[in-house]
Amino acid sequence: MIEATIIDTPLGPLSLLAREGRCVGAGFSRDPGELYRHLHPSLRDPMTDVTDLGSVTAAVHRYFAGDVDAFDEVAVLQPSSPARERLWQAMRSVPAGATISYGRLAQAAGLTTAGARAAGGACAANLVAPIVPCHRVVAADGGLHHYGYGVAAKEWLLRHEGSML
């Protein structure tokens, strides 16, 4: 069963999806069904609305209250190719307050060929933002060129975490 809820945040509504206590979807939207439609086929169990996802909900509240490391404790399930899963894991190793370039992220994930492009693709396909912190991935020059929920949201998240932009 996929459980869905929506939490109000300073950036607007954050839809969350969880399965067996693990976050499988997160995104700034008022429609959890939007995330659900993009889930990996192996995760498309029936969806039900709930008011609380336990530790996932608690971590979101702590994060937006100032505990910028709260997402480190959230278990995530996001099946994909081995390379993409390594990229998402590398994103999760970037500490709050820090950023990493697409190329450096690819290196951290052990990718060499077309690494920066693969890192950009992993950011674009990330269905668990901001818990898998693709907002911490920036251009080589430090520019905040892309974020699925808008550059202003990316900048807000980085400032919230204490990043020196």
C-alpha positions in Angstrom: 0.0 0.0 0.0 1.3 3.5 -0.9 0.3 6.0 1.7 0.0 9.7 0.7 -0.1 12.9 2.6 0.5 16.6 2.0 2.4 18.9 4.4 2.3 22.7 4.2 5.9 24.1 4.1 7.3 27.6 3.6 7.7 26.6 -0.1 4.1 25.5 -0.4 2.5 22.1 -0.2 4.9 19.1 -0.1 3.3 15.8 -1.3 4.7 12.7 0.3 4.3 9.0 -0.6 5.5 6.2 1.6 5.5 2.4 1.3 6.3 0.3 4.4 7.8 3.3 6.2 10.1 4.3 3.3 9.6 7.4 1.3 9.0 6.6 -2.3 7.9 10.1 -3.5 8.2 13.7 -2.4 7.6 16.9 -4.3 6.3 20.4 -4.0 2.8 19.9 -5.3 -0.7 19.6 -3.9 -1.3 16.4 -5.9 0.3 13.2 -4.6 -1.2 11.5 -7.6 1.2 13.4 -9.8 4.1 11.7 -8.0 2.3 8.4 -8.0 2.0 8.4 -11.8 5.8 8.6 -12.1 6.7 5.8 -9.6 8.6 2.9 -10.7 6.2 0.1 -11.8 7.3 -2.1 -8.9 6.0 0.5 -6.4 2.5 1.1 -7.9 0.5 -0.5 -5.1 -2.9 1.0 -4.4 -2.7 4.5 -2.9 -4.5 5.7 0.1 -4.6 9.2 1.8 -3.4 9.4 5.4 -2.7 12.3 7.7 0.7 11.1 9.0 3.5 9.0 7.6 5.3 8.6 10.9 9.0 9.2 10.8 8.8 10.6 7.3 6.3 13.3 8.4 8.3 14.0 11.5 11.5 14.5 9.5 9.9 17.0 7.2 8.6 19.0 10.1 12.0 19.0 11.8 13.8 20.0 8.5 11.6 23.0 7.9 11.9 23.9 11.7 15.6 24.2 11.2 17.0 20.7 11.7 18.6 20.6 8.2 20.0 17.1 8.8 16.6 15.6 9.5 16.3 14.0 6.0 19.5 12.0 6.6 17.4 9.6 8.8 14.6 9.1 6.2 14.7 5.7 4.5 14.1 6.0 0.8 13.1 3.5 -1.9 13.6 4.7 -5.5 14.4 1.8 -7.9 16.2 2.6 -11.1 19.4 1.7 -12.9 22.5 0.9 -10.8 24.2 4.1 -12.0 21.3 6.3 -11.2 20.9 4.7 -7.8 24.6 5.4 -7.1 24.0 9.0 -8.1 21.1 9.4 -5.8 23.1 7.9 -3.0 26.0 10.3 -3.7 23.5 13.2 -3.5 22.5 12.0 -0.1 26.1 12.1 1.0 26.4 15.8 0.3 25.9 17.5 3.7 23.4 20.2 4.3 25.0 23.6 3.7 27.3 22.2 0.9 26.9 21.9 -2.8 28.5 19.7 -5.5 28.8 20.1 -9.2 27.2 17.7 -11.6 30.7 16.5 -12.7 31.9 16.0 -9.1 28.7 14.2 -8.3 29.3 11.8 -11.2 32.8 11.2 -10.0 31.5 10.5 -6.4 29.2 7.9 -7.9 32.0 6.3 -9.9 30.9 7.5 -13.3 33.4 8.7 -15.9 31.8 8.6 -19.3 29.1 11.4 -19.8 29.1 11.7 -16.0 27.8 15.3 -15.7 25.0 14.5 -18.1 24.1 11.4 -16.2 24.1 13.4 -12.9 21.7 16.0 -14.5 19.4 13.1 -15.6 19.4 11.7 -12.1 18.5 15.1 -10.7 15.7 15.5 -13.3 14.3 12.0 -12.5 14.5 12.3 -8.7 11.0 11.6 -7.3 12.1 12.1 -3.7 13.1 15.8 -3.6 14.1 17.4 -1.3 14.8 14.3 0.8 17.2 13.1 -1.9 18.8 16.5 -2.1 19.2 17.2 -5.8 18.9 20.9 -4.9 22.5 20.7 -3.6 23.8 19.9 -7.2 24.9 23.0 -9.0 26.7 23.9 -12.2 30.5 23.8 -12.3 30.5 27.6 -12.0 28.2 27.4 -8.9 25.2 28.6 -10.8 21.7 27.4 -9.9 20.5 26.8 -13.4 17.9 24.0 -12.9 15.5 22.6 -10.4 12.3 20.8 -11.0 10.4 23.1 -8.6 12.0 26.3 -9.8 15.4 28.0 -9.2 13.8 30.2 -6.4 12.9 27.0 -4.5 16.4 25.6 -4.9 17.9 28.9 -3.7 15.5 28.9 -0.7 16.4 25.3 0.3 20.2 26.1 0.0 19.9 29.2 2.1 17.7 27.4 4.7 20.6 24.8 5.0 23.2 27.6 5.4 24.8 27.3 2.0 27.0 30.2 1.0 25.6 31.0 -2.4 
